[in-house]
Amino acid sequence: MIPEDNRFESHPADVLPHDTGLPEGWAVETPDGTHPPTVARLAELLRAHEHAGRGWAGSGEDEVLVETLGLAMRENVVVVDPAGVIRAWGSVHDRAEGRMLLVHVVDRDLDDELADRCSDLLFAWAGVQAQSVGAARGLGVQQVDTGAFAGDVRQQRWLAGAGFERVRTWWQMSRPVEPQESGLVPDPARWERNGVVFRLVERGDDGRPSEADLRAVHDVLEGAFTDHFNSAEETFDEFIHRLREDPGHRWDHWWVAEIVDGPEVEAAGALVGTVSESDAGPDGSYVFYLGVLASARGRGVATGLLRTIIADAASRGRDRVGLEVDADSPTGADGLYTSMGWVTKYVTESWHKDVTVSRD
């Protein structure tokens, strides 16, 4: 189900000034996100961006398609040279009320002056999109949320120059998985310890998950992250639509933890996992979300869910489990992860800008 109509301005000519400041023959366009050569070129730009920022590339065409085909909640723009080659790409995502995500990628082969101009155009375009989304949602301020790799000096310079502030640092962690760890829990599909049941979300004969279980996962995560950094309320439909867009999405990677030794069974923890596909070796698993309600903390719920996804990964022949952790979190979650074998592989940063929404 697509949650809402598109709140963005779809035509670059209605967003940017007539004189873009680009050389003759250059243009700003809306890309055809279904055209294979276009998707391949955007993936090439994204991979070069990742390689320059962290030393290796992990994304591909599937990640691009998430941005270009999420029509109801996303909009895209590209800068093309006189030969029709895409040299810069911007994508915005109406993520949740008050929070708009921005992808900002500029060809690493451009000279500094032209690269700067492309960057400025992407930020100008994103600023108008923030106005449009914020006005449609009835907001006075719309946040633009983007990021950079910790080592990407060029991206950091552009963000600071465009009025963004670095607000958070994230450790991207990974843990190796050994085949024998398939026995880490009795059965990743369902097991119990100390009055807590860890189980996959239920699915019917048609393979579709139980809506009650999905709503339980959503409610747990909304409750668990209420006080976390930059938490923004997300409707159930927005949540399901967004996670299903992820290339690694699989229904058999969603777990719920239930307290069963009280007066009523209570969903108190949830883990949403995904597949990290690899062309060069075994796939991995990834902890997309892990949340535990405050009322259940101290009962080993987070540890149990992590042991479950490790065991599941091992049973599938995978060699790693990745996750992201807030380097500034007061919860001390990084201590749990490091104690269970996770190490930081690289570091990313969140950069934010608040755009005042015009009342005109």
C-alpha positions in Angstrom: 0.0 0.0 0.0 1.4 3.4 -1.0 0.8 5.7 2.0 0.3 9.1 0.5 0.3 11.0 -2.8 3.6 12.6 -3.9 4.2 15.8 -2.0 7.2 16.9 -4.2 7.6 19.2 -7.1 8.2 16.9 -10.0 9.5 19.2 -12.7 13.0 20.7 -12.2 12.1 23.7 -14.3 9.6 24.7 -11.7 12.1 24.3 -8.9 15.4 25.8 -10.2 16.1 29.3 -11.8 16.1 29.4 -15.6 19.8 30.3 -15.5 21.4 27.3 -13.7 24.9 28.6 -14.1 25.9 25.4 -15.9 28.0 25.4 -19.1 26.2 25.5 -22.5 24.7 22.2 -23.3 24.4 21.0 -19.7 20.9 20.4 -18.4 18.9 19.5 -15.2 16.4 16.7 -15.8 14.1 14.2 -14.1 15.7 10.7 -14.7 13.8 7.7 -16.1 14.3 5.4 -13.2 13.1 2.4 -15.2 15.6 2.8 -18.0 18.4 0.3 -17.5 21.3 2.5 -18.8 20.1 5.3 -16.5 20.0 3.0 -13.5 23.4 1.6 -14.3 24.9 5.1 -14.6 23.4 6.1 -11.2 24.8 3.0 -9.6 28.2 3.8 -11.1 28.1 7.3 -9.6 26.9 5.9 -6.2 29.7 3.3 -6.1 32.4 5.9 -7.0 31.0 8.1 -4.2 31.2 5.2 -1.7 34.7 4.2 -2.8 36.0 7.8 -2.4 34.3 8.1 1.0 35.2 4.8 2.7 37.5 3.0 0.4 35.1 0.4 -1.1 31.7 0.3 -2.8 28.8 -1.8 -1.6 25.7 -0.5 -3.4 24.4 -1.5 -6.8 21.4 -1.1 -9.1 19.0 -2.5 -6.5 19.8 0.4 -4.2 19.3 2.9 -7.0 15.9 1.4 -7.9 14.8 2.0 -4.3 15.3 5.7 -4.8 14.0 6.0 -8.4 11.0 3.8 -8.2 9.6 4.9 -4.8 7.4 7.3 -6.7 4.9 8.2 -4.0 7.5 9.2 -1.4 10.5 10.1 -3.5 11.6 12.5 -6.2 14.9 12.5 -8.3 16.9 14.9 -10.4 20.0 14.6 -12.4 22.5 16.9 -14.1 23.6 15.8 -17.5 26.4 17.0 -19.8 26.1 17.8 -23.5 26.7 14.1 -24.4 23.8 13.1 -22.2 25.9 11.5 -19.5 24.6 11.9 -15.9 27.2 13.8 -13.8 25.2 14.5 -10.6 22.2 12.9 -8.9 19.9 14.1 -6.2 17.1 12.1 -4.5 14.7 13.1 -1.8 12.6 10.9 0.4 9.5 12.0 2.4 10.6 9.7 5.2 8.2 10.8 8.0 6.5 13.9 9.2 9.2 16.6 9.6 12.0 14.5 8.2 13.1 14.5 4.5 16.1 12.4 3.5 18.5 13.6 0.8 20.9 11.6 -1.4 23.5 13.9 -2.9 26.0 12.5 -5.4 28.4 14.3 -7.7 30.7 12.7 -10.3 34.2 12.4 -8.8 35.8 13.1 -12.2 34.5 16.7 -12.6 36.8 19.6 -12.0 36.2 21.5 -8.8 34.4 24.5 -10.2 31.9 22.4 -12.1 31.5 19.9 -9.3 30.7 22.8 -6.9 28.1 24.1 -9.3 26.4 20.7 -9.6 26.4 20.4 -5.8 24.8 23.9 -5.4 22.1 22.9 -7.8 21.3 19.7 -5.9 21.1 21.6 -2.6 18.9 24.3 -4.2 16.6 21.7 -5.6 16.4 19.9 -2.3 15.6 23.1 -0.5 12.5 23.7 -2.7 11.5 20.1 -2.2 11.7 20.6 1.6 9.4 23.6 1.2 6.9 21.6 -0.8 6.9 18.6 1.6 6.7 20.8 4.7 3.8 22.9 3.3 1.9 19.7 2.3 2.3 18.4 5.8 1.3 21.7 7.4 4.7 22.2 9.0 6.5 25.4 9.9 10.0 23.8 9.6 11.1 20.9 7.5 14.2 19.0 8.4 16.6 17.9 5.6 18.6 14.8 6.7 21.6 13.7 4.7 25.0 12.3 5.5 28.7 11.8 4.7 31.4 9.2 5.3 33.7 10.4 8.0 36.6 10.6 5.6 34.8 12.4 2.8 36.3 15.9 3.0 34.7 17.1 -0.2 31.1 16.1 0.9 31.7 17.6 4.3 32.8 20.9 2.8 29.8 21.1 0.6 27.4 20.3 3.4 28.8 22.9 5.7 28.8 25.5 2.9 25.1 24.8 2.3 24.1 25.4 5.9 24.0 21.8 7.1 25.3 20.9 10.6 27.0 17.7 11.6 24.7 16.3 14.3 25.6 12.7 14.8 28.2 10.0 14.2 27.4 6.4 13.5 29.5 3.3 13.8 28.9 0.8 11.0 29.7 -2.5 12.7 30.1 -6.1 11.5 30.5 -9.4 13.2 31.9 -12.6 11.7 29.6 -15.7 11.8 30.9 -19.2 12.1 29.0 -22.3 10.8 28.8 -23.8 14.3 26.9 -20.8 15.6 23.7 -22.2 14.0 23.3 -23.8 17.3 23.5 -20.6 19.3 19.8 -20.8 19.9 17.6 -23.9 19.8 15.7 -22.8 16.7 15.8 -19.3 15.2 12.2 -19.7 14.2 11.0 -20.0 17.8 12.7 -20.5 21.1 12.1 -19.4 24.7 14.3 -18.3 27.6 13.4 -17.0 31.1 9.8 -16.2 30.2 10.6 -14.6 26.8 9.6 -16.2 23.5 11.7 -15.2 20.5 9.9 -16.0 17.2 9.5 -15.1 13.6 6.4 -13.1 12.7 3.7 -15.5 11.7 2.8 -16.0 8.1 -0.3 -17.6 6.5 -0.5 -20.3 3.8 -0.1 -17.6 1.2 3.2 -16.5 2.6 1.8 -13.1 3.7 2.7 -12.1 7.3 0.2 -11.6 10.0 -0.9 -8.0 10.2 -1.2 -8.3 13.9 2.4 -9.3 14.2 3.5 -6.5 11.8 1.6 -4.0 13.9 3.2 -5.4 17.0 6.7 -4.9 15.5 5.8 -1.3 14.5 4.4 -0.5 17.9 7.4 -1.9 19.7 9.9 0.0 17.5 7.9 3.3 17.8 7.8 2.9 21.6 11.5 1.8 21.8 12.8 4.8 19.8 10.6 7.5 21.2 13.5 9.2 23.1 16.2 8.3 20.6 18.1 10.8 18.4 16.0 12.3 15.6 13.1 10.0 16.2 10.1 10.9 14.0 6.7 9.3 14.3 6.0 7.1 11.3 2.6 5.6 10.4 2.2 1.9 10.1 1.6 2.2 6.3 4.7 4.4 5.9 6.8 1.9 7.9 5.7 -1.2 5.9 6.0 0.5 2.6 9.5 1.8 3.3 10.9 -1.5 4.6 9.4 -3.5 1.8 11.3 -1.3 -0.7 14.7 -2.4 0.7 16.5 -4.8 -1.7 17.3 -7.1 1.2 13.8 -7.3 2.6 12.6 -10.7 3.5 9.6 -11.5 5.7 11.5 -14.5 7.3 13.9 -12.0 8.8 11.4 -10.3 11.1 11.4 -11.4 14.7 9.3 -10.4 17.7 10.1 -11.1 21.4 7.2 -11.6 23.7 7.0 -11.7 27.5 5.0 -14.7 28.3 5.3 -15.1 32.1 3.0 -12.1 33.0 -0.8 -11.9 33.1 -0.9 -11.4 29.3 1.5 -12.1 26.5 3.2 -8.8 25.6 5.3 -7.9 22.6 8.3 -6.3 24.1 11.1 -6.5 21.5 11.5 -6.7 17.8 14.3 -7.2 15.2 13.9 -6.5 11.5 16.7 -8.1 9.6 17.7 -7.9 5.9 20.0 -9.7 3.5 23.3 -8.1 2.5 24.0 -9.7 -0.8 27.5 -10.1 -2.1 29.0 -10.8 -5.6 32.4 -11.8 -4.2 31.4 -14.3 -1.5 28.7 -15.4 0.9 25.8 -13.1 1.7 25.5 -11.5 5.1 22.6 -10.6 7.4 22.0 -7.0 8.6 20.1 -5.7 11.7 18.0 -3.1 10.1 16.1 -2.4 13.4 16.4 -3.7 16.9 14.2 -2.3 19.6 13.2 -3.2 23.2 10.5 -1.5 25.2 11.8 0.2 28.4 9.5 -2.0 30.5 11.3 -5.2 29.3 14.9 -4.0 29.5 17.2 -6.1 31.7 15.5 -9.4 30.7 18.0 -10.3 27.9 15.6 -9.4 25.1 18.1 -7.6 22.9 20.8 -10.2 23.5 18.3 -13.0 22.6 17.3 -11.3 19.4 20.9 -10.8 18.4 21.7 -14.4 19.1 18.7 -15.4 17.0 19.8 -13.5 13.9 23.4 -14.8 14.3 22.1 -18.4 14.5 19.8 -17.7 11.5 22.7 -16.3 9.5 24.9 -19.3 10.3 22.1 -21.7 9.3 21.9 -20.0 5.9 25.6 -20.2 5.3 26.3 -16.5 5.8 29.5 -15.2 7.1 28.6 -11.9 8.8 26.0 -9.8 10.5 26.1 -6.0 10.2 24.4 -3.2 12.1 24.6 0.5 12.8 25.0 2.0 16.2 24.7 5.6 17.4 28.2 6.6 18.6 26.7 9.2 20.9 23.9 7.0 22.3 23.5 7.2 26.1 22.0 3.7 26.2 25.4 2.0 26.0 24.2 -0.3 23.2 27.7 -0.3 21.7 28.9 -2.2 24.8 26.5 -5.0 24.1 27.6 -5.2 20.5 31.3 -5.2 21.2 30.8 -7.8 23.9 29.1 -10.1 21.3 31.9 -9.7 18.8 30.9 -6.7 16.7 33.7 -4.3 15.5 33.5 -1.0 13.7 34.1 -1.3 10.0 33.7 2.4 9.0 32.1 5.6 10.3 29.3 7.8 8.9 27.9 11.1 9.9 24.4 12.7 9.9 24.1 16.2 8.7 20.9 18.2 9.1 19.4 21.5 7.9 16.1 23.0 9.1 14.2 24.7 6.3 11.6 27.3 7.3 8.5 26.6 5.3 7.1 29.6 3.5 3.4 30.5 4.2 2.9 32.2 0.8 
